[in-house]
């Protein structure tokens, strides 16, 4: 029996004896879960253009995959019979757009459940870095969703809200049409980020105040062992049919106990 499985079974036994709170999904555990990491609001104005450019690429690629997966339209047999499947594609496209900014839609499969949508997984790969007086997004191996990840989520939500406010352009319909016509990614970025939202217009992209340090969060990638354990836990049933949640040290603040200690990697550092 592996050391991890032994540790899990020991935790289950402790829970049954009442020594620790329940570890299963749909009961008291929510009382002990920490709140999601807070976004770094000071970064938000400086990330709108780079986030828009990334989300334009992701939305276009994901919707292009939907279009490519559609069966070819059959010829109409009668004069007024429609052979179009545009409606179903647009519904799928709207579903993508509704989940695109949510990093919790990472495709992760939980025990005895269907895998979540993977529409927001792209956010897990991005690290925010300062280059001179601009903030940029740098692709990394898949990482944990912490403060910068939640900041990107917030910016993405704001940009998508702006894009969907335009009554003259249906965003889902535009992306479906662009995918069918083979529009370049650069043209899609131009349409979404310069023409529609305006966040990438020349001379309107804000620069970080000169000489002001930025508080940076170190990117925390997931190791192969982290990913292996996540997969293993997702396939291990709990007593109520849900996957087991491992209580890692520092992952929860238990009632009556001391607050969990801050991991040094979570301490923000000045970036000039």
Secondary structure as a PSIPRED ss2 file (coil, helix, strand):
# PSIPRED VFORMAT (PSIPRED V4.0)

   1 X C   1.000  0.000  0.000
   2 X C   1.000  0.000  0.000
   3 X H   0.000  1.000  0.000
   4 X H   0.000  1.000  0.000
   5 X H   0.000  1.000  0.000
   6 X H   0.000  1.000  0.000
   7 X H   0.000  1.000  0.000
   8 X H   0.000  1.000  0.000
   9 X H   0.000  1.000  0.000
  10 X H   0.000  1.000  0.000
  11 X H   0.000  1.000  0.000
  12 X H   0.000  1.000  0.000
  13 X H   0.000  1.000  0.000
  14 X H   0.000  1.000  0.000
  15 X H   0.000  1.000  0.000
  16 X H   0.000  1.000  0.000
  17 X C   1.000  0.000  0.000
  18 X C   1.000  0.000  0.000
  19 X C   1.000  0.000  0.000
  20 X C   1.000  0.000  0.000
  21 X C   1.000  0.000  0.000
  22 X C   1.000  0.000  0.000
  23 X C   1.000  0.000  0.000
  24 X C   1.000  0.000  0.000
  25 X C   1.000  0.000  0.000
  26 X C   1.000  0.000  0.000
  27 X C   1.000  0.000  0.000
  28 X H   0.000  1.000  0.000
  29 X H   0.000  1.000  0.000
  30 X H   0.000  1.000  0.000
  31 X H   0.000  1.000  0.000
  32 X C   1.000  0.000  0.000
  33 X E   0.000  0.000  1.000
  34 X C   1.000  0.000  0.000
  35 X C   1.000  0.000  0.000
  36 X C   1.000  0.000  0.000
  37 X C   1.000  0.000  0.000
  38 X C   1.000  0.000  0.000
  39 X C   1.000  0.000  0.000
  40 X C   1.000  0.000  0.000
  41 X H   0.000  1.000  0.000
  42 X H   0.000  1.000  0.000
  43 X H   0.000  1.000  0.000
  44 X H   0.000  1.000  0.000
  45 X H   0.000  1.000  0.000
  46 X H   0.000  1.000  0.000
  47 X H   0.000  1.000  0.000
  48 X H   0.000  1.000  0.000
  49 X H   0.000  1.000  0.000
  50 X H   0.000  1.000  0.000
  51 X H   0.000  1.000  0.000
  52 X H   0.000  1.000  0.000
  53 X H   0.000  1.000  0.000
  54 X H   0.000  1.000  0.000
  55 X H   0.000  1.000  0.000
  56 X H   0.000  1.000  0.000
  57 X H   0.000  1.000  0.000
  58 X H   0.000  1.000  0.000
  59 X H   0.000  1.000  0.000
  60 X H   0.000  1.000  0.000
  61 X H   0.000  1.000  0.000
  62 X H   0.000  1.000  0.000
  63 X H   0.000  1.000  0.000
  64 X H   0.000  1.000  0.000
  65 X H   0.000  1.000  0.000
  66 X H   0.000  1.000  0.000
  67 X H   0.000  1.000  0.000
  68 X H   0.000  1.000  0.000
  69 X H   0.000  1.000  0.000
  70 X C   1.000  0.000  0.000
  71 X C   1.000  0.000  0.000
  72 X C   1.000  0.000  0.000
  73 X C   1.000  0.000  0.000
  74 X C   1.000  0.000  0.000
  75 X C   1.000  0.000  0.000
  76 X C   1.000  0.000  0.000
  77 X C   1.000  0.000  0.000
  78 X C   1.000  0.000  0.000
  79 X C   1.000  0.000  0.000
  80 X C   1.000  0.000  0.000
  81 X C   1.000  0.000  0.000
  82 X C   1.000  0.000  0.000
  83 X C   1.000  0.000  0.000
  84 X C   1.000  0.000  0.000
  85 X C   1.000  0.000  0.000
  86 X H   0.000  1.000  0.000
  87 X H   0.000  1.000  0.000
  88 X H   0.000  1.000  0.000
  89 X H   0.000  1.000  0.000
  90 X H   0.000  1.000  0.000
  91 X H   0.000  1.000  0.000
  92 X H   0.000  1.000  0.000
  93 X H   0.000  1.000  0.000
  94 X H   0.000  1.000  0.000
  95 X H   0.000  1.000  0.000
  96 X H   0.000  1.000  0.000
  97 X H   0.000  1.000  0.000
  98 X H   0.000  1.000  0.000
  99 X H   0.000  1.000  0.000
 100 X C   1.000  0.000  0.000
 101 X C   1.000  0.000  0.000
 102 X C   1.000  0.000  0.000
 103 X C   1.000  0.000  0.000
 104 X C   1.000  0.000  0.000
 105 X C   1.000  0.000  0.000
 106 X C   1.000  0.000  0.000
 107 X C   1.000  0.000  0.000
 108 X C   1.000  0.000  0.000
 109 X C   1.000  0.000  0.000
 110 X C   1.000  0.000  0.000
 111 X C   1.000  0.000  0.000
 112 X C   1.000  0.000  0.000
 113 X C   1.000  0.000  0.000
 114 X C   1.000  0.000  0.000
 115 X C   1.000  0.000  0.000
 116 X C   1.000  0.000  0.000
 117 X C   1.000  0.000  0.000
 118 X C   1.000  0.000  0.000
 119 X C   1.000  0.000  0.000
 120 X C   1.000  0.000  0.000
 121 X H   0.000  1.000  0.000
 122 X H   0.000  1.000  0.000
 123 X H   0.000  1.000  0.000
 124 X H   0.000  1.000  0.000
 125 X H   0.000  1.000  0.000
 126 X E   0.000  0.000  1.000
 127 X E   0.000  0.000  1.000
 128 X E   0.000  0.000  1.000
 129 X E   0.000  0.000  1.000
 130 X E   0.000  0.000  1.000
 131 X E   0.000  0.000  1.000
 132 X C   1.000  0.000  0.000
 133 X C   1.000  0.000  0.000
 134 X E   0.000  0.000  1.000
 135 X E   0.000  0.000  1.000
 136 X E   0.000  0.000  1.000
 137 X E   0.000  0.000  1.000
 138 X E   0.000  0.000  1.000
 139 X E   0.000  0.000  1.000
 140 X C   1.000  0.000  0.000
 141 X C   1.000  0.000  0.000
 142 X C   1.000  0.000  0.000
 143 X E   0.000  0.000  1.000
 144 X C   1.000  0.000  0.000
 145 X C   1.000  0.000  0.000
 146 X C   1.000  0.000  0.000
 147 X H   0.000  1.000  0.000
 148 X H   0.000  1.000  0.000
 149 X H   0.000  1.000  0.000
 150 X H   0.000  1.000  0.000
 151 X H   0.000  1.000  0.000
 152 X H   0.000  1.000  0.000
 153 X H   0.000  1.000  0.000
 154 X H   0.000  1.000  0.000
 155 X H   0.000  1.000  0.000
 156 X H   0.000  1.000  0.000
 157 X H   0.000  1.000  0.000
 158 X H   0.000  1.000  0.000
 159 X H   0.000  1.000  0.000
 160 X H   0.000  1.000  0.000
 161 X H   0.000  1.000  0.000
 162 X H   0.000  1.000  0.000
 163 X H   0.000  1.000  0.000
 164 X H   0.000  1.000  0.000
 165 X H   0.000  1.000  0.000
 166 X C   1.000  0.000  0.000
 167 X C   1.000  0.000  0.000
 168 X C   1.000  0.000  0.000
 169 X C   1.000  0.000  0.000
 170 X C   1.000  0.000  0.000
 171 X H   0.000  1.000  0.000
 172 X H   0.000  1.000  0.000
 173 X H   0.000  1.000  0.000
 174 X H   0.000  1.000  0.000
 175 X H   0.000  1.000  0.000
 176 X H   0.000  1.000  0.000
 177 X H   0.000  1.000  0.000
 178 X H   0.000  1.000  0.000
 179 X H   0.000  1.000  0.000
 180 X H   0.000  1.000  0.000
 181 X H   0.000  1.000  0.000
 182 X C   1.000  0.000  0.000
 183 X C   1.000  0.000  0.000
 184 X C   1.000  0.000  0.000
 185 X H   0.000  1.000  0.000
 186 X H   0.000  1.000  0.000
 187 X H   0.000  1.000  0.000
 188 X H   0.000  1.000  0.000
 189 X H   0.000  1.000  0.000
 190 X H   0.000  1.000  0.000
 191 X H   0.000  1.000  0.000
 192 X H   0.000  1.000  0.000
 193 X H   0.000  1.000  0.000
 194 X H   0.000  1.000  0.000
 195 X H   0.000  1.000  0.000
 196 X H   0.000  1.000  0.000
 197 X C   1.000  0.000  0.000
 198 X C   1.000  0.000  0.000
 199 X C   1.000  0.000  0.000
 200 X C   1.000  0.000  0.000
 201 X C   1.000  0.000  0.000
 202 X C   1.000  0.000  0.000
 203 X C   1.000  0.000  0.000
 204 X C   1.000  0.000  0.000
 205 X C   1.000  0.000  0.000
 206 X C   1.000  0.000  0.000
 207 X C   1.000  0.000  0.000
 208 X C   1.000  0.000  0.000
 209 X C   1.000  0.000  0.000
 210 X C   1.000  0.000  0.000
 211 X C   1.000  0.000  0.000
 212 X C   1.000  0.000  0.000
 213 X C   1.000  0.000  0.000
 214 X E   0.000  0.000  1.000
 215 X E   0.000  0.000  1.000
 216 X E   0.000  0.000  1.000
 217 X C   1.000  0.000  0.000
 218 X C   1.000  0.000  0.000
 219 X C   1.000  0.000  0.000
 220 X C   1.000  0.000  0.000
 221 X E   0.000  0.000  1.000
 222 X C   1.000  0.000  0.000
 223 X C   1.000  0.000  0.000
 224 X H   0.000  1.000  0.000
 225 X H   0.000  1.000  0.000
 226 X H   0.000  1.000  0.000
 227 X H   0.000  1.000  0.000
 228 X H   0.000  1.000  0.000
 229 X H   0.000  1.000  0.000
 230 X H   0.000  1.000  0.000
 231 X H   0.000  1.000  0.000
 232 X H   0.000  1.000  0.000
 233 X H   0.000  1.000  0.000
 234 X H   0.000  1.000  0.000
 235 X C   1.000  0.000  0.000
 236 X C   1.000  0.000  0.000
 237 X E   0.000  0.000  1.000
 238 X C   1.000  0.000  0.000
 239 X C   1.000  0.000  0.000
 240 X C   1.000  0.000  0.000
 241 X C   1.000  0.000  0.000
 242 X C   1.000  0.000  0.000
 243 X E   0.000  0.000  1.000
 244 X C   1.000  0.000  0.000
 245 X C   1.000  0.000  0.000
 246 X C   1.000  0.000  0.000
 247 X C   1.000  0.000  0.000
 248 X C   1.000  0.000  0.000
 249 X C   1.000  0.000  0.000
 250 X C   1.000  0.000  0.000
 251 X C   1.000  0.000  0.000
 252 X E   0.000  0.000  1.000
 253 X C   1.000  0.000  0.000
 254 X C   1.000  0.000  0.000
 255 X C   1.000  0.000  0.000
 256 X C   1.000  0.000  0.000
 257 X C   1.000  0.000  0.000
 258 X C   1.000  0.000  0.000
 259 X C   1.000  0.000  0.000
 260 X C   1.000  0.000  0.000
 261 X C   1.000  0.000  0.000
 262 X C   1.000  0.000  0.000
 263 X C   1.000  0.000  0.000
 264 X H   0.000  1.000  0.000
 265 X H   0.000  1.000  0.000
 266 X H   0.000  1.000  0.000
 267 X C   1.000  0.000  0.000
 268 X C   1.000  0.000  0.000
 269 X E   0.000  0.000  1.000
 270 X E   0.000  0.000  1.000
 271 X E   0.000  0.000  1.000
 272 X C   1.000  0.000  0.000
